[in-house]
Amino acid sequence: MCGIVGYVGPQGALDVVLEGLRRLEYRGYDSAGVALLSDGELSTAKKAGKLANLEKELAEQPLPAATIGIGHTRWATHGGPSDRNAHPHVSADGTVAVIHNGIIENFAALRAECEASGIEFSSETDTEVVAHLLAAVYEATPEGEGRLAEAMRGVCQRLEGAFTLVATHVAEPDTLVAARRSSPLVVGVGDGEYFLGSDVAAFIGHTREARELGQDQVVEIDRTRGLTVTGFDGTPAEPKAYTVDWDAAAAEKGGYDWFMLKEIAEQPQAVADTLLGRLGENGELLLDEVRLSDEELRDIDKIFVVSCGTSYHAGLIAKYAIEHWTRIPVEVEVASEFRYRDPVLDRSTLVIVISQSGETMDTLMALRHAKEQKARVLAICNANGSTIPRESDAVLYTHAGPEIAVASTKAFLSQIVACYLVGLFLAQVRGIKYEDEIAAIVDDLRRLPEAVEKVLEQMEPVRALGRSLADANTILFLGRHVGFPVALEGALKLKELAYIHAEGFAAGELKHGPIAVIDQGTPVVVIVPSPRSRNSVHGKVVSNIQEVRARGARTIVIAEEGDEDVVPYADHLIRVPRTPTLMAPVVTTVPLQVLSCEIADTRGFDVDQPRNLAKSVTVE
C-alpha cells in the first residue's frame, strides 16, 4: 500500500517530505521518489529499493531548494519495481508531476488514447496516464484560479478504479491538488502550512489537526487561498475535521498498539483491493498474468492446492469453492510434504501455490517439482515480482498491501478471496458457469468488505472475552464444511500469538476422540454454518455445542445474524453478517483474529513478533 506525502508551507519541502516518507515506511514499498517545484521548474528524483537509496541519490545530486513538494513510496502493481516505474511521474511536456495510490482499471484504453495522440510513455505504470491526461486537460481549461483543481476533476471523471492522486503544475507554483476515490487521503493543517498523507503518520510530527476527505472529492491547497474541497462534479464540500489524539511515537502503527490490530482494521480495504479490476468490459474475469491458453485450462482434470501455515488454511477453504464451481477434484497439500510423497502429476494437472511473500521456500520447491513433472502452476501471491509468481504460468496478486505483523490477518482474507476468483475464472474458461452467474457471485464478493467492516464495528465484546480467557491453558475450536479450516486458523493464531495449547477439529470428529479433552470450564469456540444453505450441517453443529456444554465446556459461538437455534447453548455469542455459505470464512475468521490478539496482549506478549517465528520462511 503506497505511501503519499505532500507539503505546502514555509519549511524546506524536501526535508518535510522525506520525514513523512520515513514515517510511512511501515506500509512496505519497493521504490521511492520526490518532486519539488521551484522557480517555475519541476525537479524529481526516484530510486528503486529502500528510501536510503533515494537519500543517497539526493546527497550526490541535490535538488533545488523548494517549499512545495510531493513524495511517494511505491508498492508495485502495474510494472515491476524499478527506477522508471517509481513515482512521481511527469507529463510529456514536463509541466505536471503526479503520485498515485491504487489502480486505474481503464488505464489500457486511456494509454492507447494518449499514444494515439503521439505521447511516448516512459514507464509501465497506470499512473503515468494520469500525468499526461492532466497536462492535456489543463491546457484546455480556461485560465483563472483553481485551474489545476478543475483539470483534476475533469480527469477523475474519466478514471475507473480506486485511487488517490496528488499533482503539481509548474504554472501554479503555490498549489497542490489531490483527489481520492476508495483510497485513503488526509490533510494536515498547521500554522501557515498544509500537509497531505496516506494517513496522519505522514505529518504527525508537525500537526495533529487533520481533515478527512470524503469519497470522490478533490482538495486544492494553495499557499494564499488555503484549503478548498469539492466533489468530482465541482460541488463544494466541507472536509471532516478531527484532532489526532496520539503522538509521533505511535505514528508508525497509525495509533494502534500493534501492527496486527492495524492490519485487522485494514481488511475491508484489502479484500476490496483484491477484487478491484477483476471484471473486464465484457463481464469476463481477469487475472493479473496468464501464460496458459484457454484450451490448456480446459484440459485440466485435477487440481492441487499447495501452501504452508495460514496459506494452507486458505487452500482448504478454496477446495470447497473450486470443486463446487468447477466440478474438478481438488487436493490440498502442505508444501513441505508435497514433493516428498511423489504426487502423480502431468500436463492435465493444475497446481495452485499460495504464498504471501512469494519467497516461501517449501512452496517454491513444490512449485519447481510440479513444473518438472510438466504440471501447470498458478500462483496466488501478495508480492509483485517475487520468485513464486515469476516462475508460475499464471498469477493472481492479492493486493493486500504490506503485512508487518508476523501472524497473518489481511493477507489470509485476501488469499481466500483470490481463491474464489481463481475458482470462478476456471469455471468461466471451462464453460461451467455463464457470465451472468459469475457476475452474480462477484456481486456477492463485492459485498464482503462491507460485511467485514460490520464485524469490526462489533468487536469490543470479543476483546473483553479475550481478556477473560487469558489464563486458559487449552482452547478448542470446532467447525464443519468451510468452518473447519476457520477452526484450524483460529487455533493457529492463538498458538502463534498467545502460546496457548489450541487445537482445531472437524466438529463431526468430536465423538471420535477430541471430546475426551473437554473438562469443566474448557473454552470451546464453535463456528456455526448457516441454517439457510442447502444440505446444511447446521443442526449437527448445534448438537455438537450441546454435547460439549453438557460436559462442562464454556461455549463461544460464532453464528450469523438471525440464527436463534444457538442462543440457548452459547455462553458467549458472536454475531456475523449473513453471507453465502462458501464466503462465510471471510467474516467468521475476523473475531478469531481479534480474540487471539487480545489474549496475547493481556498475557503480556509481543503481538507483532511472536517468539521463534519469522514473517517469511525462506529455508526448507
ABEGO torsion letter per residue (X at the ends): XBBBBBBBEABBAAAAAAAAAAAAAAAEBABBBBBBBBGGBBBBBBBBEBAAAAAAAAAABBBBBBABBBBBBBBBABEBBBAAABOBBBBAAGABBBBBBEBBAAAAAAAAAAAAAGBBBABABAAAAAAAAAAAAAAABBBEBGAAAAAAAAAAAABBEBBBBBBBBAABAABBBBBBBGBBBBBBBBBGBBBBBABAAAAAAABABBBBBBBGBBBBBBAAAEBBBBBAAGBBBBBBBBBBABBAAAAAAGGBABAAAAAAAAAAAAAAAAABGABBAAGBBBBABBABBAAAAAABABBBBBBBEAAAAAAAAAAAAAAAAAGBBBBBBBAAAAAAAGBBBBAABBBBBBBAAGABAAAAAAAAAAAAAGBBBBBBBABBGBAAAAABABBBBAGAEBBABABBAAAAAAAAAAAAAAAAAAAAAAGABBAAAAAAAAAAAAAAAAAAAAAAAAAAAAAAAAAAAAABABBBBBBBEAAAAAAAAAAAAAAAAAGBBBBBBBAAAAAAGAAAABBBGBBBBBBBBBAABBGBAAAAAAAAAAAAAAAGBBBBBBBBBGBAAAAAABABBBBBBBBBAAAAAAAAAAAAAAAAAAAAAAAGBBAABBBGBBABBABX
